Amino acid sequence: MPSRWHEDCRTCLPSFREGLLTGWLPDAFGAADLLAALSDGSFLTSPADVPPLITQAPPHLLTVPVGPHTREVPLVPPSAGAALHILTERALREHRPHACVHNATRTDWHYRPAYRTRSERLAALASEGPRRLILHLDIENFGPSVRLDVLLAAPWMTDELARSLRIVHRHTGQCLVHGTSWSTRLGSALLAPVDQVVDRQAGDFWTRWSDGWHVAVENAEEGDDVRQAVTEALAPLGLRLSERKSGLLAPDAVTEGVAANVAGPVGQVWRLAALGNDVRRYRYALARATPDPGISAALPALVRRHPVLLPRAAHYLDGAAATPEGAGAFTGLLRWAYAEEGGQEHPDRHAPFRYGRLLALGARHPALARLVPASVLDRWCATPLTPLRELAERVAVTALGPGAVADPLPRVRAWVRRGASAGDSPPQTATYL
């Protein structure tokens, strides 16, 4: 008879697969072993196994681009992340987010349709008759500002999840880890009391994505009332609104901004992106474009300008790897991955994120693997960052043969024993980042 834990593993499979698309470092083997364990119910035997998973290796801080800025994100081991996700879904089993909340609301949630629904809702709010203004409210530094005591006091918190969150906080200094599915779910649920306040103030004329509300109001006075009510509702949570990001917007600022329709033929979207240096349009085009010499040639300079586009660029190059222009773009991005100082290459704090995406391409395409310099492979084959080391070892074997790595990590060793095929559980490049 399957245990409740095993049933929860299977229930969480859709959201865990979705979470892989927001992973900061691609898993060298597509998380195939972890997905298989979740599928057949062999992943863990009880929640008591979770804290050891979190403490088995010290967390590494990864510098990642988030919009125009960067953030230091602790990397929780994948198995611990999956366990935390299951415990989170257990805790939120009875939680029902408001219909106006669109991000990560359930286990079968999917990013693209949810984002499209939210955009459509924003466009509708911007045309709501007498409600002529849109109030945008955004929390200041939301994830890192969430306090452990506040999170543990949430009405849906369970003892088993609380125990694991204490371990996460002890080892990372954070309650919520940016970009992880379980953190997104917990953060969204934590804001449910504030959603109730917004709903009492504005009826159904609002929407929320992550920690940002858009509320349709008739005038500035109504906007002030809503803002004050939200400010007061956030105070018991130890949170406050961002002065820089919050304010009243004209409807066209919404429909031409976050709710802008960037869909259309890829070539046209790419041209519009280039004309306006529009990151949203670039993201849309790169996720859908077939190999194109012009797009490939533009990638190194484009990613240098907007590092946040690297995951989408890698996804595009996965389809363009067999073209000369695609190989040239890959080489150009390899050169960019290290900062150049005094004519010599020196690793900077952004290098692990950059090389994580690029080495995933090398692991999937032997021709690209052979373009990775030996010095790069040597450096990352020696890193203590396990996901990146696995990628580097896999690329080294793909490029140079099984003897290229003297003492490979266990998963790499097992892959070599199976024949070291590039098509054997390859790292994925599909991404929502």
Salt bridges, closest charged atoms under 4 A:
ASP8 OD2 - ARG4 NE 3.93
ASP8 OD2 - ARG90 NE 2.52
ASP8 OD1 - ARG93 NH2 3.31
GLU18 OE1 - HIS110 ND1 2.78
ASP27 OD1 - ARG411 NH2 2.83
ASP33 OD1 - ARG411 NH1 2.96
GLU72 OE2 - ARG349 NH1 3.17
GLU89 OE2 - HIS85 NE2 3.63
GLU89 OE1 - ARG185 NH2 2.82
ASP108 OD1 - ARG106 NE 2.61
GLU128 OE2 - ARG121 NH1 3.80
ASP138 OD2 - HIS136 NE2 3.85
ASP138 OD1 - LYS245 NZ 3.95
ASP149 OD1 - ARG147 NE 3.03
GLU160 OE2 - ARG90 NH1 2.99
ASP195 OD2 - ARG208 NH2 2.74
ASP199 OD1 - HIS98 NE2 3.01
GLU222 OE2 - ARG131 NH1 3.24
GLU243 OE1 - ARG227 NH2 3.15
ASP278 OD2 - ARG281 NH1 2.81
ASP318 OD1 - ARG364 NE 2.83
ASP318 OD1 - HIS365 NE2 2.61
ASP348 OD2 - HIS350 ND1 3.68
ASP348 OD2 - ARG354 NH1 3.58
GLU390 OE1 - ARG411 NH2 2.94
GLU393 OE2 - ARG389 NE 2.78
ASP407 OD1 - ARG413 NH2 3.65
ASP424 OD2 - ARG418 NE 2.70
